[in-house]
Amino acid sequence: MTAFVKQVVHTREAIKNFRQIGGFSASSRFLCRKMLSGIDFSKDLTILELGAGNGIITHEILKQMSRDSEIHIYENHPSFVEVLQNINDSRLTIKDDCVSGISSCDPSTFDVVISSLPMAIFTKHFKHDIYNNIKNSLKSPGTFIQYQYSLLEYKELEKNFPNCKIEFCLFNFPPAFIYKMQYEDDALIPRCRRFRVA
Ligand SMILES: C[S@@+](CC[C@H](N)C(=O)[O-])C[C@H]1O[C@@H](n2cnc3c(N)ncnc32)[C@H](O)[C@@H]1O
């Protein structure tokens, strides 16, 4: 499926069910690359992607990650799951499930969590559970990356991940803010060390 067809499928599904998808167009290649910049793909990584859509970011991750890395993705929209199931790569595991399913992941499993979930349309309670589940599933140190179309989520993210950095991608429709967070389990950090962003 070409990038153009993927955009058409994304927009069609978003028109039918905006509350599920949360954005009328799939991420641009500029946004995908900016999301992933700063991740050290020379290492073998275990990656979790949330809200993979039709796999526009997934493809970029697969392109950059090492042969022994693995990526697990959550997507619960049937049309997108169908598209994702056509990706033929043994490093990829697809969970056709709501993101709340990550509560069953083993603790400290992932080096990086990449999310394009539409946080702005989720309830406070649901987001609270997602952030707790992400913290639980991340290794320490680990990286959490999330994009949104506004800065409204900053306060909530900063509360959960106290060293949240923001980048901006103009070349996307609509332009997007990328939140990049370094997670460290408080219990494991010597008292004298402060949080640092990679
Ligand atoms: C803004 S789209 C992003 C799609 C794609 N990753 C991209 O960047 O173009 C958000 C995606 O999150 C998915 N999503 C929304 N709620 C979800 C949930 N509770 N569990 C899993 N996926 C969800 C939607 O189906 C949609 O594919």
The ligand as an SDF file (V2000), in Angstrom:
LIG
                    3D

 27 29  0  0  0  0  0  0  0  0999 V2000
   -3.8850   10.0180   15.5380 C   0  0  0  0  0  0  0  0  0  0  0  0
   -4.0090    8.2950   15.0490 S   0  0  0  0  0  0  0  0  0  0  0  0
   -2.2880    7.9290   14.7570 C   0  0  0  0  0  0  0  0  0  0  0  0
   -2.0730    6.8670   13.7210 C   0  0  0  0  0  0  0  0  0  0  0  0
   -0.6200    6.6850   13.2610 C   0  0  0  0  0  0  0  0  0  0  0  0
    0.2280    6.1730   14.3190 N   0  0  0  0  0  0  0  0  0  0  0  0
   -0.0510    7.9720   12.7580 C   0  0  0  0  0  0  0  0  0  0  0  0
    0.7830    8.5740   13.4630 O   0  0  0  0  0  0  0  0  0  0  0  0
   -0.4350    8.3940   11.6720 O   0  0  0  0  0  0  0  0  0  0  0  0
   -4.3450    7.4960   16.6240 C   0  0  0  0  0  0  0  0  0  0  0  0
   -4.4640    5.9800   16.5700 C   0  0  0  0  0  0  0  0  0  0  0  0
   -4.7240    5.4810   17.8920 O   0  0  0  0  0  0  0  0  0  0  0  0
   -5.6680    4.4130   17.7810 C   0  0  0  0  0  0  0  0  0  0  0  0
   -6.3530    4.2790   19.0670 N   0  0  0  0  0  0  0  0  0  0  0  0
   -7.2650    5.1330   19.6300 C   0  0  0  0  0  0  0  0  0  0  0  0
   -7.6890    4.6710   20.7940 N   0  0  0  0  0  0  0  0  0  0  0  0
   -7.0570    3.4830   21.0180 C   0  0  0  0  0  0  0  0  0  0  0  0
   -7.0870    2.5230   22.0650 C   0  0  0  0  0  0  0  0  0  0  0  0
   -7.8630    2.7090   23.1450 N   0  0  0  0  0  0  0  0  0  0  0  0
   -6.3160    1.4140   21.9660 N   0  0  0  0  0  0  0  0  0  0  0  0
   -5.5100    1.2340   20.8670 C   0  0  0  0  0  0  0  0  0  0  0  0
   -5.4210    2.1180   19.8340 N   0  0  0  0  0  0  0  0  0  0  0  0
   -6.1900    3.2240   19.9040 C   0  0  0  0  0  0  0  0  0  0  0  0
   -6.6010    4.8560   16.6660 C   0  0  0  0  0  0  0  0  0  0  0  0
   -7.3210    3.7790   16.1240 O   0  0  0  0  0  0  0  0  0  0  0  0
   -5.6170    5.4860   15.6910 C   0  0  0  0  0  0  0  0  0  0  0  0
   -5.1240    4.5420   14.7960 O   0  0  0  0  0  0  0  0  0  0  0  0
  1  2  1  0
  2  3  1  0
  2 10  1  0
  3  4  1  0
  4  5  1  0
  5  6  1  0
  5  7  1  0
  7  8  2  0
  7  9  1  0
 10 11  1  0
 11 12  1  0
 11 26  1  0
 12 13  1  0
 13 14  1  0
 13 24  1  0
 14 15  1  0
 14 23  1  0
 15 16  2  0
 16 17  1  0
 17 18  1  0
 17 23  2  0
 18 19  1  0
 18 20  2  0
 20 21  1  0
 21 22  2  0
 22 23  1  0
 24 25  1  0
 24 26  1  0
 26 27  1  0
M  CHG  2   2   1   9  -1
M  END
$$$$
